[in-house]
Amino acid sequence: MSETREGLIWPDYENCIANLPNSILKKRGIEPLGKTLPLLDEYLDKDYKNIVVLLLDGMGKAVLEKHLDEDGPFRTHLAGNYKSVFLSTTVAATTSAMSGLQPCEHSWLGWDCYYPEINQNVTVFFNTIQGTDEPAADYNVARMTNPYESVVDRINRAGGKAYDCMPFTPPHPQNFDEICERIEALCREPETKYIYAYWNQPDGLLHRQGSNSQAVREGLRALETRVNKLAEELKDTLLIVTADHGHIDTEYVVLQDYPAICDCLVRMPSLEPRVLNFFVKEDKKECFEKEFLKEFGDRFRLMPMEEAIDRNLFGTGKHHKNFRSMLGDYLAIATGNLTIYFTEERWVSMHGSLTEDEMIIPLIVF
C-alpha cells in the first residue's frame, strides 16, 4: 500500500519482518507460512553452516542513522531497509519475527490486548490485568488463547537444529555479552543450525531517555561494537541483524482527562498508546466520533475497525479465530507525535503507529 495523505507508512506484507522467518524456513526446506523476504533471499543463495538472526528491540532506521557513523559496522553492512508489521510494536512484531505469521494470523496485537474469553484487557507479556499487577488468570492467557509455533520449533520438529537465545528462555542469558557468548558457542557446534536471538535494547533506553539522548547514542554504539566483534568471531555463518520497530519522541495526554470520550466507552482501550482500539456503547457511537475528532482529529486518524480490517492493516493472511473479537469498534492511529496514555506508564519515546520513524527497520547482514 502507498502512503496515506497524512504521510503514514502503510504496512507491506510482502516486505516486512513477517517475511524474514519464511525465508529461513524455505532455506531449510520447510514450507513457508507466507511470502519470503526478497532482500534476504539473495543472501541465502549461499549455503552457510549457521544462520543467526539477532533482533535488537527498537533499533529502527531513523535511530540507526541518528547515532551511528556512516562508515561504522552496522551502516556499512546495511543490506537495505524494510518494514515492521502493524502494530509496529514488540508484541506484534517479535511474534511475527519468531513465527512467520502476520498479526491478523497470530493475534498478538499490542502491549495490552482484550481477551473476550475472560472479558479483560491483559498486559500480554506480563499476563496481568491492564494497569495492575494482578494476574489475568491462573494460566498464560495469550499463550493458551492464541498459541503459535515458532520457526525454531518447526525446524526442530522437521529434524533440523534450531535454538532460541533470549533472556526469557533457557539458559536465560541476562546480558548482551551472555547472548553473544551463547551464539558463539552454538555456532561452534558441528551441525547446520538456525539461531534466533533477541535483546531488549536500545528500546528500553529509547523509552526512558528519548531518541536524541546521549545515553541512547552510547548504548547503541556499544551494541554495534559488540556485534561487530561477534561477527568477526563467527565462521561459516550468516549473521542477520534487524529490529522489530523504530521510535518517535512524543508529547502525551491522558485519556481519563477527557470524560466525554470515556463516558462513551464499554471499557478502556487496549493495544498501544500510539494506536488505540475502542469498544463503544451502541448508543454513543455518534457522540464518540464527534468528541474524539474534536479533541484529537488533527493528531490521530480515527477509522471504523471494519475499515482497518478491509485495508489489511493487520495483514493479508487468514484471520485467527479470535482476531476480530479482540479489536472493538474503532481504531485511532497517531499521525504525528502525540501519545494518548490510558494506564500509568509514561515514556519519552514511543512506537506502535505508522510514521516512518516507527515503521522502517534495517536489515544488516554480516
Secondary structure, 3 states (H helix, E strand, C coil): CCCCCCCCCCCCCCCECCCHHHHHHHHCCCCCCCCCCHHHHHHHHCCCCEEEEEEECCCCHHHHHHHCCCCCHHHHCEEEEEECCCCECHHHHHHHHHHCCCHHHHCCCCCEEEECCCCEEEECCCCEECCCCCECCCCCHHHHHCCCCCHHHHHHHCCCCEEEECCCCCCCCCCHHHHHHHHHHHHHCCCCEEEEEEECCCHHHHHHHCCCCHHHHHHHHHHHHHHHHHHHHCCCEEEEEECCCCCEECEEEEHHHCHHHHCCECCCCEEECCEEEECECHHHHHHHHHHHHHHHCCCEEEEEHHHHHHCCCCCCCCCCCCCHHHCCCEEEEECCCEEEECCCCCCCEECECCCHHHHEEEEEEC
